Structure formats: C-alpha cells, structure tokens
C-alpha cells in the first residue's frame, strides 16, 4: 500500500490517493479538491486486474455528476448507471481520469516498456467537470508512452490534445511530478 498527495503546479488544491496492489488486483482511490480549469471537488475509484488492465471506474464530482463504468480487460466497456454498452471505447484497456495523475500508473505498469521503447494506446478519458458535454462518460483519447529510464522516467504524450510531459515515478509506479500540471507533496 502507498499513499500519495498532489497539488496543482502552482501549489493549490489537494489530492489524497491510496494505492493498493494485491495478488489479483490493483485499486487506486482518491479525493480531490481541484483547481485545473476551475474549482471542483471529486472522488474516484479504479480497480484493475493483476495485469493492470482497467476493470472498474467510479468518479463523482461535487456538482452531482456521477460515472460508473466497467470493462472486461479486453477493451469492451459498459455504463453501469445507464445499463448499456459503450462501443465508442472498444479497444481501450486503460483509463485516464483528468483530475488525477494516479491513472498514469496503469499503462506504465501494464506496458512494461524497455528503454527508448514507445507504444501508442487509446485510453478511456474521464473529463474534468467543465469538459462534460452531455452524458458523463469516458471518451477515447489517443496517447503515447515512451520509456526514458526504466522504472523511473516515462514520456507521456496526450496525442488527443498535443500535450507532452516527462513523468518521474516512484517505486510503486505513481507519478512524482507531472510538469505544469501536478506536483507531489509529502505525506506526514
């Protein structure tokens, strides 16, 4: 088990995250008082299988927006609240929750990239509160991960928004600092 806390890059807001890796699953759970693109509060829960494939995601924002989706680990997703399949997410193995850097851990651990190896993926992106347009559901997001230093530094490229950041990770695979976005703070 690990506990991580982040603030936005300017030192505002706060996220508290609990990471628990077990033999058959990984869970990441957190609460956020965020400041990216406006003020918001939220909580999230992610369950992945032993191969770090996303299986369940719950996100609740304090404005009342709730999301609960499940995946089979092979890229098929289902909206639990709306009781319907989500064919637009076909092929997505990972989730990327916009309010936290914690979900970058999943593709980093799942892909097991070697030095200078790069892989493009499509993640199920959970939008920030002000990005919700219509139903609160994840949407496809093309991304690329490149290993710069194994088990230490990875380049994340959000191809869907032309964004790049080099992410240093800790021994659990959790992001330390996410330049210009999140900064890790010490846990007492």
Beta strands, then each sheet from edge to edge (+ up, - down):
strand 1: 2-8
strand 2: 14-21
strand 3: 25-34
strand 4: 40-49
strand 5: 54-61
strand 6: 66-71
strand 7: 77-79
strand 8: 84-85
strand 9: 95-97
strand 10: 118-126
strand 11: 139-149
strand 12: 153-158
strand 13: 163-169
strand 14: 175-178
strand 15: 182-185
sheet 1: 8+ 7- 6+ 5- 4+ 3- 2+ 1- 15+ 14- 13+ 12- 11+ 10- 9-
end
